[in-house]
Amino acid sequence: MRENARYFAALHGRDAAAADTAIADVGLAGAARQLVGDLSGGQRGHASLACALVGDPEVLVLDEPTVGLDPVLRAELWARFHALAAGGTTLIVSSHVMDEAGRCDRLLLLHDGELLADSTPAQLRADGGSQDLEAAFLAVVRARTEVAA
């Protein structure tokens, strides 16, 4: 795994230390010497994330980046994502998990391929009439689909 990250670091003109930092940032320092093919599915996803992070991207697209992770690693990764955003990186997160959505600054809500809302978590809660983001999302979906019907 370390060799993969170091390869991508080299492609971006970064050193081996940057690759090792990216590996640690995604919680895989203990698995750094393993082959990617020997990693679990979740670990492979995080190995890919380490390879993406090492390039210091301007835009980073993440699909359910912290689903299934332990709470400590989830918190660490979200702190890293927010630091990247504060540094100017645009992060696009795709997720059906409202906990992840609630950690984002802006939300685009899609249902059946249709854009239902372009909002913030706070505005979605207000529009959906619930402090629970999932309940608010469901209320917005139901309201929009009833109007369309």
N, C-alpha and C positions, 0 to 999 in steps of 0.2 A: 504494500500500500504506500509506503514511504517513497518508493521509487516512482510510482505514478505521480504523486504530488510534487516530487522534485523535478520530474520531467516537465510538468506544466509550469512550475516555477521558472525553469530555464527558458521555456518558450516566451515567458513574459519578462525576461531579464532580471528575475529575482533569484536570490540565493537559496541554498538548502535550508537555512534557518527560517526563512519565510515559509517554506513548505512544512517544516516541523511545527511551526507556530499554528498554521492552518489546521494541521492534523490534531493538535492539542485542542484547538478552539472548537472542534466538532466532537470532542470526546473520544478520539480514537488513538490517543498516545500509546495505550497499552496494546493496541493491535497493529501498530505501525509496521512491524516486521512481517506481518502476514500477507499472503497473496490476496488480491482483491477477490479472486475466485473462491477463496476459502472463507470469506466474510459472510455474515448473515445478510439477508436482503436489506434490512434497515441499516446495517453497517455499510453496505455498498452505497446506499444513498448518501450517507454521510461522507464517505470517501469521495464521492463525486462533488459534494459541497465543498470539501477541503480543496479539491483541485480547482473549483471555480473561485473560491475566496483568495487563493494564492495569487491570482491574476489581478487583484484589486479592480474589479469590474465597475464600469459606470452604471450598468443596469444588470440586475440579478433577478432571474425568474425562479421562484421557489414553489414547488408543488407539495403542499402539506409538509413543510420542513421539520416540524417537531412532533408530529403525530406518533404516538407509541413510545416516546422517550420518557425517561424518568424525569420527575419534576425539577431536579437540580440542573440537569443538562438542558432541559427546555428553557429554564430561566436564563442560563448562561448564553444559549444561542439567541434568544430574543434580545438580550442586552447587546450582543454582538451585532444583530441586525439593526437595532436602533442606533448604535454607534456608526455603522456603515451609512445609514440614512442621514444622520447628523453631519457626516463627512461629505455628503453630496451624492452618494450612491442611490439610485432609484431601485427599490425593491418591489417586485410584483409577486404577491403571494396568492396562490390558488388554494382554497381549502373549503371544505364543507363543515369544518369544525369551528363553531362560533367562538370558542376560546381563542383560537388563532386569529380570527377576524377581529376580535375585540382588541388585539394588540397592534392593529394597523391604524394609520392615520386616516385613510380614506377607504371606503368600501364601494365596490361595484357589485351589486346583487343581481345575479343571473338566475333565471328559472325557466326551464324548457327552452333554453337558447335565447331568451329575451331579457334585455336589460331592464330591470324593475326599478333600480335606484342607484344613484351616484351620491353617496352620503358619507357621513362620519359615524363612528359607533354611537356617539352621544345623540346625533340626530336620528339615527335609526331607532334607538331606544325611545325617543320622543315620538317619532312617527308611528311606531308599533305599540306604543302605550305600555311598555314594560321595561323594567331595568334589566331583565334577563334578555340578553342579546338574541338567543335562539327563539324565544317566545316573540320578541319584537319582529324578527325576520319572518317568522311564520304568519304573524298578523299582517305584515306588509304584503306577503305573497298572497294570502287569502283575499285581502282587500283588492289587490290588483287583478287577480284572476276572476273574482266575482264581477268586477266592473267590466272586464273584457267579455264575460259570458253573456 
